[in-house]
Amino acid sequence: MPRYFFHLAGQIPANDILGHQCASDDEAKDHGSFIAHRIGTEKPTMIRKENFIRVMNEKGDEIAKVPLASTRV
């Protein structure tokens, strides 16, 4: 299975050095969305226009940018 990387980009960047195996680009995008919502829910002060999860494939190609958001209603 291919490995994808989920970097936090923006105000306080953080690089994912381990990555996560996903079956497809779509699964990786879903996982990126999960991460973005978890960070947004746990740290709502991080929800800003400039903060997002950058989903990268093994070749270093960006396949998605997912803005941070909260799952709380």
N, CA, C and O atoms as a printed pandas DataFrame, in Angstrom:
     atom_number atom_name residue_name chain_id  residue_number  x_coord  y_coord  z_coord
0              1         N          MET        A               1    0.835   -1.181    0.000
1              2        CA          MET        A               1    0.000    0.000    0.000
2              3         C          MET        A               1    0.884    1.250    0.000
3              4         O          MET        A               1    1.931    1.280    0.647
4              5         N          PRO        A               2    0.453    2.269   -0.726
5              6        CA          PRO        A               2    1.237    3.498   -0.745
6              7         C          PRO        A               2    1.200    4.239    0.590
7              8         O          PRO        A               2    0.243    4.121    1.356
8              9         N          ARG        A               3    2.252    4.997    0.851
9             10        CA          ARG        A               3    2.343    5.791    2.073
10            11         C          ARG        A               3    2.075    7.248    1.722
11            12         O          ARG        A               3    2.547    7.761    0.708
12            13         N          TYR        A               4    1.301    7.900    2.590
13            14        CA          TYR        A               4    0.969    9.310    2.430
14            15         C          TYR        A               4    1.434   10.065    3.668
15            16         O          TYR        A               4    1.582    9.489    4.746
16            17         N          PHE        A               5    1.660   11.361    3.494
17            18        CA          PHE        A               5    2.144   12.204    4.579
18            19         C          PHE        A               5    1.172   13.356    4.792
19            20         O          PHE        A               5    0.632   13.909    3.833
20            21         N          PHE        A               6    0.953   13.712    6.051
21            22        CA          PHE        A               6   -0.070   14.681    6.432
22            23         C          PHE        A               6    0.600   15.797    7.232
23            24         O          PHE        A               6    0.703   15.735    8.457
24            25         N          HIS        A               7    1.048   16.808    6.511
25            26        CA          HIS        A               7    1.779   17.915    7.122
26            27         C          HIS        A               7    0.821   19.012    7.579
27            28         O          HIS        A               7   -0.124   19.359    6.871
28            29         N          LEU        A               8    1.074   19.548    8.760
29            30        CA          LEU        A               8    0.340   20.719    9.217
30            31         C          LEU        A               8    1.048   21.924    8.621
31            32         O          LEU        A               8    2.237   22.129    8.865
32            33         N          ALA        A               9    0.335   22.716    7.847
33            34        CA          ALA        A               9    0.913   23.889    7.198
34            35         C          ALA        A               9    0.230   25.142    7.726
35            36         O          ALA        A               9   -0.928   25.113    8.142
36            37         N          GLY        A              10    0.968   26.231    7.699
37            38        CA          GLY        A              10    0.397   27.503    8.116
38            39         C          GLY        A              10    1.171   28.137    9.250
39            40         O          GLY        A              10    2.401   28.175    9.247
40            41         N          GLN        A              11    0.422   28.634   10.219
41            42        CA          GLN        A              11    0.965   29.409   11.332
42            43         C          GLN        A              11    2.047   28.656   12.110
43            44         O          GLN        A              11    3.115   29.206   12.376
44            45         N          ILE        A              12    1.775   27.416   12.469
45            46        CA          ILE        A              12    2.732   26.581   13.209
46            47         C          ILE        A              12    2.913   25.279   12.422
47            48         O          ILE        A              12    2.222   24.297   12.695
48            49         N          PRO        A              13    3.831   25.255   11.448
49            50        CA          PRO        A              13    3.978   24.067   10.613
50            51         C          PRO        A              13    4.578   22.883   11.367
51            52         O          PRO        A              13    5.377   23.048   12.289
52            53         N          ALA        A              14    4.177   21.700   10.954
53            54        CA          ALA        A              14    4.726   20.460   11.515
54            55         C          ALA        A              14    4.723   19.418   10.401
55            56         O          ALA        A              14    3.703   19.203    9.745
56            57         N          ASN        A              15    5.861   18.778   10.193
57            58        CA          ASN        A              15    5.970   17.774    9.141
58            59         C          ASN        A              15    5.736   16.374    9.682
59            60         O          ASN        A              15    6.239   16.004   10.743
60            61         N          ASP        A              16    4.971   15.614    8.937
61            62        CA          ASP        A              16    4.719   14.208    9.233
62            63         C          ASP        A              16    5.874   13.416    8.641
63            64         O          ASP        A              16    5.981   13.311    7.419
64            65         N          ILE        A              17    6.731   12.862    9.472
65            66        CA          ILE        A              17    7.889   12.130    8.959
66            67         C          ILE        A              17    7.645   10.621    8.837
67            68         O          ILE        A              17    8.396    9.924    8.154
68            69         N          LEU        A              18    6.596   10.120    9.497
69            70        CA          LEU        A              18    6.298    8.690    9.443
70            71         C          LEU        A              18    5.313    8.326    8.344
71            72         O          LEU        A              18    5.446    7.288    7.697
72            73         N          GLY        A              19    4.328    9.182    8.140
73            74        CA          GLY        A              19    3.308    8.897    7.140
74            75         C          GLY        A              19    2.329    7.840    7.605
75            76         O          GLY        A              19    2.385    7.354    8.735
76            77         N          HIS        A              20    1.423    7.499    6.690
77            78        CA          HIS        A              20    0.366    6.538    6.986
78            79         C          HIS        A              20    0.014    5.832    5.678
79            80         O          HIS        A              20   -0.109    6.479    4.638
80            81         N          GLN        A              21   -0.146    4.530    5.725
81            82        CA          GLN        A              21   -0.509    3.784    4.525
82            83         C          GLN        A              21   -1.998    3.923    4.254
83            84         O          GLN        A              21   -2.824    3.759    5.152
84            85         N          CYS        A              22   -2.328    4.226    3.016
85            86        CA          CYS        A              22   -3.717    4.329    2.571
86            87         C          CYS        A              22   -3.836    3.582    1.244
87            88         O          CYS        A              22   -2.877    3.507    0.477
88            89         N          ALA        A              23   -4.999    3.041    0.986
89            90        CA          ALA        A              23   -5.222    2.252   -0.222
90            91         C          ALA        A              23   -5.301    3.106   -1.486
91            92         O          ALA        A              23   -5.029    2.618   -2.583
92            93         N          SER        A              24   -5.676    4.393   -1.337
93            94        CA          SER        A              24   -5.868    5.241   -2.515
94            95         C          SER        A              24   -5.746    6.709   -2.130
95            96         O          SER        A              24   -5.699    7.056   -0.950
96            97         N          ASP        A              25   -5.696    7.567   -3.154
97            98        CA          ASP        A              25   -5.699    9.009   -2.911
98            99         C          ASP        A              25   -6.961    9.429   -2.163
99           100         O          ASP        A              25   -6.902   10.276   -1.272
100          101         N          ASP        A              26   -8.091    8.846   -2.517
101          102        CA          ASP        A              26   -9.354    9.202   -1.847
102          103         C          ASP        A              26   -9.316    8.849   -0.362
103          104         O          ASP        A              26   -9.775    9.622    0.479
104          105         N          GLU        A              27   -8.770    7.683   -0.047
105          106        CA          GLU        A              27   -8.655    7.295    1.360
106          107         C          GLU        A              27   -7.712    8.246    2.100
107          108         O          GLU        A              27   -7.958    8.598    3.254
108          109         N          ALA        A              28   -6.633    8.657    1.431
109          110        CA          ALA        A              28   -5.688    9.600    2.035
110          111         C          ALA        A              28   -6.360   10.953    2.281
111          112         O          ALA        A              28   -6.137   11.569    3.323
112          113         N          LYS        A              29   -7.173   11.418    1.342
113          114        CA          LYS        A              29   -7.899   12.675    1.522
114          115         C          LYS        A              29   -8.856   12.572    2.707
115          116         O          LYS        A              29   -8.976   13.512    3.492
116          117         N          ASP        A              30   -9.538   11.431    2.836
117          118        CA          ASP        A              30  -10.442   11.215    3.978
118          119         C          ASP        A              30   -9.660   11.235    5.292
119          120         O          ASP        A              30  -10.122   11.801    6.283
120          121         N          HIS        A              31   -8.487   10.623    5.298
121          122        CA          HIS        A              31   -7.665   10.597    6.504
122          123         C          HIS        A              31   -7.173   12.010    6.839
123          124         O          HIS        A              31   -7.128   12.396    8.007
124          125         N          GLY        A              32   -6.808   12.769    5.818
125          126        CA          GLY        A              32   -6.414   14.161    6.018
126          127         C          GLY        A              32   -7.542   14.980    6.613
127          128         O          GLY        A              32   -7.314   15.828    7.475
128          129         N          SER        A              33   -8.762   14.729    6.153
129          130        CA          SER        A              33   -9.939   15.413    6.694
130          131         C          SER        A              33  -10.156   15.043    8.158
131          132         O          SER        A              33  -10.484   15.901    8.977
132          133         N          PHE        A              34   -9.973   13.769    8.484
133          134        CA          PHE        A              34  -10.088   13.318    9.871
134          135         C          PHE        A              34   -9.087   14.059   10.757
135          136         O          PHE        A              34   -9.440   14.532   11.837
136          137         N          ILE        A              35   -7.837   14.159   10.299
137          138        CA          ILE        A              35   -6.800   14.852   11.074
138          139         C          ILE        A              35   -7.152   16.325   11.241
139          140         O          ILE        A              35   -7.041   16.872   12.338
140          141         N          ALA        A              36   -7.576   16.967   10.157
141          142        CA          ALA        A              36   -7.922   18.393   10.196
142          143         C          ALA        A              36   -9.071   18.658   11.167
143          144         O          ALA        A              36   -9.053   19.652   11.893
144          145         N          HIS        A              37  -10.059   17.781   11.184
145          146        CA          HIS        A              37  -11.188   17.958   12.105
146          147         C          HIS        A              37  -10.793   17.653   13.547
147          148         O          HIS        A              37  -11.282   18.294   14.477
148          149         N          ARG        A              38   -9.925   16.693   13.729
149          150        CA          ARG        A              38   -9.484   16.382   15.096
150          151         C          ARG        A              38   -8.681   17.541   15.680
151          152         O          ARG        A              38   -8.911   17.940   16.822
152          153         N          ILE        A              39   -7.745   18.080   14.911
153          154        CA          ILE        A              39   -6.971   19.228   15.396
154          155         C          ILE        A              39   -7.893   20.407   15.658
155          156         O          ILE        A              39   -7.782   21.065   16.693
156          157         N          GLY        A              40   -8.804   20.681   14.726
157          158        CA          GLY        A              40   -9.730   21.798   14.894
158          159         C          GLY        A              40  -10.637   21.651   16.099
159          160         O          GLY        A              40  -10.982   22.642   16.744
160          161         N          THR        A              41  -11.024   20.437   16.405
161          162        CA          THR        A              41  -11.891   20.179   17.554
162          163         C          THR        A              41  -11.112   20.281   18.862
163          164         O          THR        A              41  -11.596   20.854   19.838
164          165         N          GLU        A              42   -9.893   19.719   18.875
165          166        CA          GLU        A              42   -9.091   19.730   20.094
166          167         C          GLU        A              42   -8.408   21.080   20.344
167          168         O          GLU        A              42   -8.165   21.448   21.493
168          169         N          LYS        A              43   -8.105   21.802   19.291
169          170        CA          LYS        A              43   -7.420   23.102   19.393
170          171         C          LYS        A              43   -8.146   24.124   18.513
171          172         O          LYS        A              43   -7.628   24.511   17.465
172          173         N          PRO        A              44   -9.331   24.563   18.925
173          174        CA          PRO        A              44  -10.108   25.479   18.074
174          175         C          PRO        A              44   -9.399   26.784   17.747
175          176         O          PRO        A              44   -9.734   27.426   16.752
176          177         N          THR        A              45   -8.430   27.192   18.557
177          178        CA          THR        A              45   -7.691   28.417   18.247
178          179         C          THR        A              45   -6.819   28.252   17.001
179          180         O          THR        A              45   -6.353   29.242   16.438
180          181         N          MET        A              46   -6.599   27.024   16.573
181          182        CA          MET        A              46   -5.810   26.757   15.362
182          183         C          MET        A              46   -6.626   26.943   14.082
183          184         O          MET        A              46   -6.058   27.000   12.991
184          185         N          ILE        A              47   -7.943   27.038   14.206
185          186        CA          ILE        A              47   -8.782   27.198   13.019
186          187         C          ILE        A              47   -8.625   28.615   12.495
187          188         O          ILE        A              47   -9.214   29.564   13.013
188          189         N          ARG        A              48   -7.821   28.728   11.462
189          190        CA          ARG        A              48   -7.555   29.998   10.784
190          191         C          ARG        A              48   -7.390   29.701    9.300
191          192         O          ARG        A              48   -7.042   28.590    8.901
192          193         N          LYS        A              49   -7.644   30.705    8.515
193          194        CA          LYS        A              49   -7.573   30.545    7.060
194          195         C          LYS        A              49   -6.235   29.964    6.604
195          196         O          LYS        A              49   -6.193   29.165    5.668
196          197         N          GLU        A              50   -5.143   30.360    7.259
197          198        CA          GLU        A              50   -3.811   29.939    6.814
198          199         C          GLU        A              50   -3.382   28.559    7.309
199          200         O          GLU        A              50   -2.342   28.057    6.883
200          201         N          ASN        A              51   -4.156   27.932    8.196
201          202        CA          ASN        A              51   -3.791   26.620    8.734
202          203         C          ASN        A              51   -4.565   25.507    8.028
203          204         O          ASN        A              51   -5.789   25.558    7.912
204          205         N          PHE        A              52   -3.836   24.516    7.567
205          206        CA          PHE        A              52   -4.478   23.400    6.874
206          207         C          PHE        A              52   -3.574   22.169    6.918
207          208         O          PHE        A              52   -2.398   22.257    7.270
208          209         N          ILE        A              53   -4.141   21.032    6.557
209          210        CA          ILE        A              53   -3.386   19.788    6.421
210          211         C          ILE        A              53   -3.040   19.626    4.940
211          212         O          ILE        A              53   -3.916   19.665    4.077
212          213         N          ARG        A              54   -1.762   19.445    4.667
213          214        CA          ARG        A              54   -1.293   19.207    3.295
214          215         C          ARG        A              54   -1.081   17.705    3.155
215          216         O          ARG        A              54   -0.242   17.127    3.845
216          217         N          VAL        A              55   -1.835   17.078    2.267
217          218        CA          VAL        A              55   -1.736   15.637    2.037
218          219         C          VAL        A              55   -0.798   15.417    0.852
219          220         O          VAL        A              55   -1.033   15.910   -0.251
220          221         N          MET        A              56    0.272   14.661    1.111
221          222        CA          MET        A              56    1.301   14.415    0.089
222          223         C          MET        A              56    1.435   12.912   -0.160
223          224         O          MET        A              56    1.313   12.106    0.763
224          225         N          ASN        A              57    1.687   12.546   -1.414
225          226        CA          ASN        A              57    1.928   11.128   -1.698
226          227         C          ASN        A              57    3.423   10.817   -1.546
227          228         O          ASN        A              57    4.217   11.697   -1.213
228          229         N          GLU        A              58    3.789    9.574   -1.791
229          230        CA          GLU        A              58    5.184    9.125   -1.620
230          231         C          GLU        A              58    6.163    9.869   -2.524
231          232         O          GLU        A              58    7.335   10.019   -2.181
232          233         N          LYS        A              59    5.687   10.332   -3.670
233          234        CA          LYS        A              59    6.537   11.041   -4.627
234          235         C          LYS        A              59    6.722   12.504   -4.259
235          236         O          LYS        A              59    7.507   13.212   -4.890
236          237         N          GLY        A              60    5.995   12.964   -3.232
237          238        CA          GLY        A              60    6.093   14.353   -2.829
238          239         C          GLY        A              60    5.089   15.259   -3.513
239          240         O          GLY        A              60    5.167   16.481   -3.388
240          241         N          ASP        A              61    4.140   14.668   -4.237
241          242        CA          ASP        A              61    3.088   15.447   -4.889
242          243         C          ASP        A              61    1.980   15.756   -3.890
243          244         O          ASP        A              61    1.541   14.882   -3.142
244          245         N          GLU        A              62    1.535   17.000   -3.888
245          246        CA          GLU        A              62    0.412   17.369   -3.029
246          247         C          GLU        A              62   -0.879   16.899   -3.683
247          248         O          GLU        A              62   -1.152   17.229   -4.837
248          249         N          ILE        A              63   -1.674   16.129   -2.944
249          250        CA          ILE        A              63   -2.936   15.657   -3.515
250          251         C          ILE        A              63   -4.148   16.356   -2.912
251          252         O          ILE        A              63   -5.248   16.283   -3.459
252          253         N          ALA        A              64   -3.945   17.044   -1.767
253          254        CA          ALA        A              64   -5.072   17.763   -1.161
254          255         C          ALA        A              64   -4.576   18.763   -0.131
255          256         O          ALA        A              64   -3.510   18.601    0.464
256          257         N          LYS        A              65   -5.386   19.808    0.064
257          258        CA          LYS        A              65   -5.221   20.759    1.159
258          259         C          LYS        A              65   -6.550   20.752    1.895
259          260         O          LYS        A              65   -7.598   21.031    1.312
260          261         N          VAL        A              66   -6.498   20.431    3.188
261          262        CA          VAL        A              66   -7.730   20.335    3.972
262          263         C          VAL        A              66   -7.687   21.368    5.097
263          264         O          VAL        A              66   -6.844   21.270    5.988
264          265         N          PRO        A              67   -8.585   22.357    5.069
265          266        CA          PRO        A              67   -8.595   23.358    6.124
266          267         C          PRO        A              67   -8.979   22.754    7.476
267          268         O          PRO        A              67   -9.772   21.814    7.543
268          269         N          LEU        A              68   -8.408   23.306    8.551
269          270        CA          LEU        A              68   -8.773   22.843    9.881
270          271         C          LEU        A              68  -10.211   23.280   10.171
271          272         O          LEU        A              68  -10.628   24.378    9.802
272          273         N          ALA        A              69  -10.950   22.408   10.831
273          274        CA          ALA        A              69  -12.339   22.692   11.175
274          275         C          ALA        A              69  -12.697   21.898   12.415
275          276         O          ALA        A              69  -12.046   20.905   12.738
276          277         N          SER        A              70  -13.738   22.340   13.109
277          278        CA          SER        A              70  -14.191   21.637   14.306
278          279         C          SER        A              70  -15.396   20.777   13.981
279          280         O          SER        A              70  -16.221   21.133   13.140
280          281         N          THR        A              71  -15.487   19.641   14.656
281          282        CA          THR        A              71  -16.651   18.794   14.487
282          283         C          THR        A              71  -17.716   19.099   15.533
283          284         O          THR        A              71  -18.796   18.509   15.515
284          285         N          ARG        A              72  -17.413   20.012   16.437
285          286        CA          ARG        A              72  -18.394   20.396   17.466
286          287         C          ARG        A              72  -19.466   21.279   16.843
287          288         O          ARG        A              72  -19.195   22.110   15.976
288          289         N          VAL        A              73  -20.676   21.074   17.309
289          290        CA          VAL        A              73  -21.812   21.868   16.806
290          291         C          VAL        A              73  -22.182   22.917   17.807
291          292         O          VAL        A              73  -23.112   23.690   17.576
